[in-house]
Amino acid sequence: MKKTLISQVVAGALLTVGASASAQVSDNSVNIGVLTDLSGIYSAIEGPGGVLAAEMAIKDFGGSVLGKEIILTSADTQSKADLSSSKAREMFERDNVDMIVGNVSTSSALAAMEVAEQMKRVALVTGAASLPITNERCNAYTVHWVYDTYALAHGTGDAVVATGKKTWFFVTADYAFGHTLERDTSEVVLAAGGEVLGNVKHPIKSTDFTSYLAQAQGSGAQVIGLANAGGDTIGSIKQASELGIMGSDQTVVPLLMFSADIQALGLQDTQGMNFTVGWYWDYNDANRQFAERFMEQFNGKAPTSVQAGVYSATLNYLKAVEAVGTDDSDKVMEYLKSNEIDDGLFKGTIRQDGKFAHDMYLLQVKSPGESKGPNDIASVVRVIPAAQASLPLDQSKCKLVTGS
């Protein structure tokens, strides 16, 4: 790996003398890899902030585990599946990485998961959203940590339909994530007696959304659902404002938004929007305390839900290694799936299919007059219970559930 794509951080002091003789740690260290988009379209969502979050987790854990040093490696996938696959393999084979965390796009997550399964290493997916990660494409070594398209659809989709807006048109990123988010939200709309009037698909990393938005506007749908993310969502909303759609009879609904997106767009164009997250920095004291520490090291920017998820996933992996006395992937995964997660930021259980089931939060963007600062962008309007935010296991297509 090139040095421009990789950074190594050796956390902790010298190995403690007299560590447990029964501890079994491969390669005499515990190696963690942050595989994320450091320079591409989703870098603000996870990216460098995700690397920082992992570093914070290692430091908070104490810098070593079972008397062994913890080595952190990071790599840039640019949200590309081929890069994610090759970097994951390099991490596992060359850097002896025991666990990878991150993967902020569905294509990169699915590619890395496949390599992790082949090599029997742990993959904790914090950034990608698609339900297939724990459904059709699940495996025994992957946990989907922060959120998924089912939760987004049943959070934001339910909230918008409940206001009486029943006709939808989707502007969708043309890859697995966008397709799945559109599908899951369509199911919510149809179940509520609504109607999907159509859709249009755009390439990832688009710069001109005019024709796509014109089709949505021409449909007459009450809701224009944006089944995209990151820079694509930001571009869609900016151009919807320029076309006069914002503030019209049609409602633009971003089905996946992050605090970083709101800050990039500004409250004027986003005020009143609902969006669903797995964690929000200003929800309670524990979240605020973590966010304050993060902001001190990250130019005053509050962590996104995904960045908080990287912290949580890394910390709980290390707790599992310590508890079972080894970095053996099968034993670590067994422990994670057998014990409740409660680290102050996230609380819940990891299901048989690898879904980390925890509460989600429906947020509403504040108006410029309501905001008290650059990070004060939203209020929590509803807590969505874990059971409601998770695909019922009896509907699962995961081989770990069905046995096939």
N, C-alpha and C positions, 0 to 999 in steps of 0.2 A: 504494500500500500504506500501511496505517496504521502510525504510528510504534510502536504497541504490538506490532505483529507483525514489524517489521523493525528490524534494527540493522545499521549499516554500520561496518566496521572497516577503516581504511586502514592496511595493514601496511608497515613499512619506512620508510626515510629518503627523501631526495630522489632523483629519478631519477639514475642514475649517468651521468656524462658519458662520451661516447665509446662508448656501447653499439653493439653490432654493427649495421652499416648494413644488413645483409641480413635482420635480424629483421623479421618481419611480424606485428604485433600489432594486432588490431582495436580501435578506439576508444581507442588509446594506453594501454590498461591491460588486465590480465588479471582478469576478474571471475568470482568463484566464489560460488555460492548454496547455502546449507544449507537444504534444504526438509525440515522434520521436524515432529514432534508436540511442540510446546513446552508445551502445557497440558492435553493430553488423556490418554487411557487408556494410551498408550505413551510418555509423556514421560520416565519414569525410565529407559527402555531406551536412548534416544538423546537426544532433547530438548536441553536446555541443555548437557548434557555433550558432545553431538555438536558444538555450536557451538564450545565450548571446544577440542575436539580439532582442529577445522579451523583455529582460530586458532593452536594450537600447531604444526601442520604448516607454516603460512605463516611463522611466526617461525623455525622450525628450518631452513626452506629459505633463509632470508636476507631475507625481506620484499619482495623484488622478483624479477622474472624477465625476462631479456633486456633489462635496463635499464628495465623498466616497473613501475609500482606494481601491487600485487595488492590488489583490493578485495573484501572479504567481505560478503555480504548474507545474512540469514537470514529465514525466514518460517514461520509456524505453520500447519500443515495440519489440526491437530486430528484427524489420521487420517481425513479425509473426502476422497473422490475429487474432488468438485466444487471444493473449496477448493484441493486440490493442483493440479488442472488450471489453475485461474485464477491461482494464485500462480506457477506455473511459467511461464505465458504472460507475466505481468507482469515476472517476472525477465528473461526473454529479450528482451522487446520494450522495456520501459521502462528496466531497469537494465543492459541489454546484457550479461547474464550469459553466460559462455562454457560453464560446466559447473555442473550441479547435483549435489549429493551428499546422501545421506540417504534420505528416504522410508521410514518405519518401519512402514508397513502396506502390504499387497499392493494394496488398492484405490487408495491414494494413489500408490503406485509405478507401477502400470499407467497411471494417468491422466497422470502427469507424463512417463512414457516416451513416450507417444503424442505429446505436445506437442514433446518433444525431437526425436523422429524427424521431425516435420513441419518443424521449424525447423533441423534438422541441427546440433544442439548435443549435447554429451556429457552423459549421465546415469549417474552411478555410484551404484548402489543398494546401500546398506549395511544397512538395517534390515529391509526386507521379506523374506519367506521363500519365497513360492510358486514352484515349479518353472517354471510357464509364463513367468516373466520371461525365462528363456533358452531356453524350449522353444516352445510354441505362439505366444507373444506377443513373441518376441525381435525386436530390431531392431539395425541396424548401429551405433547410437550409445550403446548401453547395455551396462554391465558389472554383473554381479551379484557383489558383492565378498566378503561374509562367509560366508554359509551359504544353504542352501535346504532345502525340505521333503524332497527326496531324501536329503540328508545326514543330516537329523534322523531320518528313518525307518530308515536303514541304520546309524545310530549307536545311539540309544536303543532303537529297536524290536528290532534284532538282539540287543542286550544282554539285554533282558528275556525275549525268546523263548528265548534260550540257557539261561536258568535253569529252563526247563521249563514256564513259564506260557504256555499255548497258546490259551486262550479269552479273547477281548477284547470289550469294549463301549466305544463311543466317545461322549464328550460333546464336541460339536463347535461351534465358532463358525460361525454361519451366514453366511459370506461366502467369497470365493475362497480365502483362506489356509487357513481351517479345513477346507474341502472337500478341498483338495489334500493337506494334511497327513494327513487321515484316509485318503484314497485311497492315498497312497504308503506309509503304515504298514500298511494292510490288505494290500497286495501283499507286504510283507515277512513278515507273519504267515502268510498263506496259502502262500507259498513254503516256509515252514518246517514246513508240515503243521499249522498252527494253524487256528483257526476264529473268525470274527467273528460274534458272537451278535446284534449290533444296534447302533443308534446313536440319538442324540437331538441335535437341533440347537437352539442358543440364540442369541438376538440378541447382537451385540457390545455391550459395556458393560452387561451384565446385572448385577443386584444380588442376585437371588434364584435360586440354583441348586438349591434343595431338590428340586423335582419332577424335574429332570433327573438328579440324583444318585440319587434314589429309583428311577428306572427302571433306571439302571445297576446299582444294588445288587440290585434284584429279578431281574436277568438271570442272576445267579449266575456271571457271568464272573469268571475269575481276575484279569483286568486291566481296570481302568477307565482308558482312554486319554484324556487331556485334549488335544484338538486345538484349543487356544485359546492365548491369550498375554496377557502383561501383567496388567492388573487383573482380567481374566476368569479367568486361571489362579490368581491369588492368591485371588479370591473362591471359586473352586471348591474349592481345597484347604482353606481355612478352614472352609467349610461341610461338607466331607467329614469333617473332624475333629469338628465339632459333632454330626454324625450317627453317629459311631462307626465310620465306614468305615476311617479311618486306624488301623492297628494290627490290623485284622481279617484274615480269610483273603483278602480281596480287596486287590489292590495298586493304588494310585492312581499312574499314570505320567504326569507332565507331559511332553508331547512337545516343548515349547519352553519353556525356562526361562533366566533370566539371573541373574547375581549379585545384581542389584537386587531381583529377586523373592524370592530366598532370604532376603535381609536383611529384606525387608518381612514375611515369614512367620515367620522365626526358625528356628533349627536343630532345635528340639524336634519340630516338625511335619514337617520335611523331611529329617531325617537318614536316610542310606542311599539316598535317591533318586538315580537316574542321570539325567543330562541331557547333551546334546551341544551343543558350542559351536565356533565357528571360531577362538577365541582365548581364553586365560585368563591373567589378570594374573600369577599366581604360578607359571607353568610354567617359566620360565627367567630368567636374569639380565637379558636385554634387555627382556623384558616387565615385570619388576619395576622396572627403572629408569624406563621410560616411566610406569608406574603411579604411582610415587612423585612424579614431576613433576606428573602429573595431579591426584593427591590433594591436593597442596599448594594447588592452585587451586580445588578442588571439595569443600570441606568434609570432606576426609578420606575421601571415598568412592572406592573403586577403580573404574576404568573397566570398563564392560561390553564384551563382544566387539564389539558394534555401534559403540560410541564409539571403540574402537581402530581399527575398520574405517574410520571417517570420517577419522581421522588418516592412515592408510595410503593411502586412495584420494586424498585431497587432495594428499599429498606426491608420490605417483607421477604424478598428473596434471601437477603443476608440473615434475617431472623430464622428462616427455614433451614438454611445451611447450618447455623449454629445449633438449632434444636435437634436436627438429625445426626449431627456430628460428621457430615460429609457433604461434598458438592456433587455427589451422585445424582444425576437428573431424575431418575425414577423415584428415589426416596424423597427428594425435594418436592417433586410434584405431588406425591402422595400426601406429604405434610400440608402443603398449601391447600389442597382440596379437602383436608380433614379438619381444618381449624379456621375459626372465624378470623377475618381480617378486621383489625380496629387499631389504626395507627394515628388517630387524631384528625386525619384528613378524609379518609375513606373508611366505611364500615360495611361489612357484608360477608358473603361467602362465595367461594369459587365452586361452581357447579361441575357436574360430571362432564359437561360439554366444553368446559374451559371458560365459560362466561363468568366474570366477576359480577355477581348480582348485588347491586347497592342502589340506594336512592339516587334519583336524578332530580334536576331542578329546572323549572320553567322560569325564565327571566323575562323581564320587560325593560327595554332600553329607556333610560331617563331622558327628559328634555334638557336642553342646555341650561335652563333656569334651575332645574332640580339638582344638577351635578355640582359637587363640592370640590372637584379636582379631576385631573386627567384620567385617573383610574376608577373614578366613581361613575360608572357607566350604566348600571342596571340595578334593578331590585328583584329579589326572589318573590314571585307571585304564587308559586305552588310547588310543594315538594311532591314528587312522583314516586310512590313506593316502589321498592325493588321488584316486587312481584308484577306490578303493572308495567314496569319498564323492561321486562325480560320476556323473550319468547317462551311460552309454556313448553316444558320438556316433552309433553305428550305430542307436540307438533314438530319436534326436532327431527332433522334428517342427519344428525351427527352420528357417525359410526360408533362412537363411544357410548351413545344412548341406545341406538337401535340394535347394536351388536352385529350389524351387517357391513 
